[in-house]
Amino acid sequence: MKVIDPHIHMVSRTTDDYLALAINGIHTITEPAFWAGFDRRGVDGFHDYFHHLTVTEPARAARFNIKHYCWIGLNSKEAENQKLAEEVLRIIPEYLDRPTVLGLGEIGLNKNSRNEINVLERQLEIAAKRNELVLIHTPHLEDKLKGTRIIMDMILNEKRIKPSRVLIDHAEEHTIGEIKEKGFWFGLTLYPNSKGSPERAVDAVEAYGSDNICINSSADWSVSDPLATVKCANEMRRRGHPETLIQKVFYENPKAFLSQCPKFKAG
């Protein structure tokens, strides 16, 4: 079985995790820029981080025959410092030009604040101007539906960005329907103690169909599982779904979305 994990944070993982990915058929991954667990104090920290994503991590992955791609952006959790955000927005384009960068991500909203919306608007402008793919982070907990609707309205008002070139991640049962209706791709995140379990994700496939869905581990520095995708695939298998459908959800779907960027070649 071949799997593409479209959302995993390997800067936080060990080489043992890379080996486990390779042994389990996960030979292509994409890593969005995200919050480090603390607020960076200056733009130099972002330079170092973006360099790590575009140079260090692809080389580390290649040792295990894994293709590593990434996304560049300013996470909404670091949007409140508007002075620093302005400085980071200015350096983003130079990293988007690098050969393994697929687009803007993960960008979006966390608390749906005015500062977050301002930074998201600026990043969508960069994406539109450069015709980049977009990977969206949606708020967790009670603000998810409100934030998802704000994000979708912002994108739909930017006519240069096609919904088919946007993946709205961390979707849940109460947001999937609206995301699909508006023509976006949607992501389901698997976490051991929060977000979605493999069982919930397979329930969503059965309820909403297998089109435009990408399931990811979002494995990072917190409690998470880099093999969550293959465990979810096994749950589909246990329920009797055919291998062709499993392959579509975990390989063909992310390949179809990501291949809209000419830099992407699936392993």
Residue pairs with C-beta under 8 A, 6 or more apart in sequence:
1 25
1 230
1 233
1 243
1 246
1 247
1 250
1 251
2 25
2 27
2 247
2 250
2 251
3 24
3 25
3 26
3 229
3 230
3 233
3 250
3 251
4 26
4 28
4 29
4 30
4 250
4 251
4 254
4 255
4 258
4 266
5 21
5 26
5 28
5 29
5 30
5 216
5 217
5 226
5 229
5 254
6 29
6 30
6 135
6 167
6 187
6 214
6 216
6 254
6 257
6 258
7 30
7 31
7 32
7 106
7 135
7 169
7 187
7 189
7 214
7 216
7 217
7 218
8 29
8 30
8 31
8 216
8 217
8 218
8 219
8 220
8 226
9 31
9 32
9 34
9 218
9 219
9 220
9 221
10 17
10 18
10 29
10 31
10 57
10 60
10 61
10 68
10 219
11 31
11 49
11 52
11 53
11 57
12 219
12 220
12 221
13 219
13 226
15 60
15 63
15 64
17 219
17 226
18 60
18 61
18 63
18 64
18 66
19 64
20 226
20 227
21 27
21 29
21 64
21 66
21 226
21 227
22 64
22 65
22 66
24 227
24 230
25 230
26 66
26 226
26 227
26 229
26 230
27 65
27 66
27 67
27 267
28 66
28 67
28 69
28 266
28 267
29 61
29 66
29 67
29 68
29 69
30 68
30 69
30 70
30 71
30 102
30 135
30 258
31 53
31 57
31 68
31 69
31 70
31 71
32 70
32 71
32 73
32 105
32 106
32 135
32 137
33 49
33 50
33 53
33 70
33 71
33 72
33 73
33 74
33 75
33 105
33 106
34 75
34 106
34 137
34 220
35 75
35 77
35 78
36 49
36 221
37 221
37 222
39 77
39 78
39 81
40 46
40 49
40 78
40 84
42 84
42 87
43 84
43 87
43 88
43 91
46 74
46 88
46 91
47 91
50 72
50 91
50 95
53 70
53 72
53 95
53 101
54 70
54 72
54 95
54 98
54 100
54 101
57 68
57 70
58 68
58 69
58 70
58 100
60 68
61 67
61 68
62 68
65 267
66 267
67 265
67 266
67 267
68 100
69 100
69 101
69 102
69 258
69 263
69 264
70 100
70 101
70 102
71 101
71 102
71 103
71 104
71 105
71 106
71 135
72 92
72 95
72 96
72 101
72 103
72 104
72 105
73 92
73 104
73 105
73 106
73 107
73 123
73 135
74 85
74 88
74 89
74 92
74 107
74 119
74 123
75 106
75 107
75 110
75 137
76 107
76 108
76 109
76 110
76 111
76 116
76 119
76 120
76 137
77 110
78 84
78 85
78 88
79 85
79 110
79 113
79 115
79 116
79 118
79 119
79 120
80 113
80 115
80 116
82 115
82 118
82 119
85 115
85 119
89 119
89 122
89 123
89 126
92 104
92 123
92 126
93 126
93 130
95 101
96 103
96 104
96 126
96 130
96 132
99 263
100 263
101 263
102 132
102 133
102 135
102 258
102 261
102 263
102 264
103 127
103 132
103 133
103 134
103 135
103 261
104 123
104 124
104 126
104 127
104 132
104 133
104 134
104 135
105 133
105 134
105 135
105 136
105 137
105 167
106 135
106 136
106 137
106 169
107 119
107 120
107 123
107 124
107 134
107 135
107 136
107 137
108 120
108 136
108 137
108 138
108 139
108 147
108 151
109 116
109 117
109 120
109 137
109 138
109 139
109 143
109 147
109 150
109 151
110 116
110 137
110 139
110 140
110 147
111 139
111 143
112 139
112 143
112 146
112 147
112 150
117 150
117 154
120 151
120 154
121 154
124 134
124 154
124 155
124 158
124 161
125 158
126 132
127 133
127 134
127 161
128 158
128 160
128 161
129 160
131 160
132 261
133 165
133 166
133 167
133 257
133 258
133 260
133 261
134 155
134 161
134 165
134 166
134 167
135 166
135 167
135 169
135 187
136 151
136 166
136 167
136 168
136 169
137 169
137 170
138 144
138 147
138 148
138 151
138 168
138 169
138 170
138 171
138 175
139 146
139 147
139 148
140 170
140 194
140 195
144 170
144 172
144 174
144 175
145 174
145 175
148 168
148 171
148 175
148 178
148 179
149 178
151 168
152 168
152 178
152 179
152 182
152 184
155 161
155 163
155 166
155 184
156 163
156 182
162 183
163 182
163 183
163 184
164 183
164 184
164 185
164 260
165 260
166 184
166 185
167 184
167 185
167 186
167 187
167 214
167 257
168 175
168 179
168 184
168 185
168 186
168 187
169 186
169 187
169 189
169 216
169 218
170 187
170 188
170 189
170 195
170 218
171 179
171 186
171 187
171 188
172 188
172 195
172 196
173 200
173 204
173 207
175 186
176 186
176 204
176 208
177 208
179 186
180 186
180 208
180 211
180 212
184 212
185 212
185 213
185 214
185 257
186 212
186 213
186 214
187 213
187 214
187 215
187 216
188 196
188 200
188 201
188 204
188 213
188 214
188 215
188 216
189 195
189 196
189 216
189 217
189 218
190 196
190 197
190 198
190 201
190 215
190 216
190 217
190 218
190 225
190 228
190 229
190 231
190 232
191 218
191 223
191 224
191 225
191 228
192 223
192 224
192 225
192 228
193 223
195 218
196 204
198 228
198 231
198 232
198 234
198 235
199 235
201 215
201 232
201 235
202 232
202 235
202 236
202 239
202 241
204 213
205 213
205 236
205 249
210 245
210 248
210 249
210 253
211 253
212 253
213 249
213 253
214 253
214 254
214 257
215 229
215 232
215 249
215 250
216 229
217 224
217 225
217 226
217 227
217 228
217 229
218 224
219 225
219 226
219 228
225 231
229 250
230 250
232 250
233 246
233 249
233 250
236 245
236 246
236 249
237 243
237 246
251 266
255 266
258 264
258 266
259 266
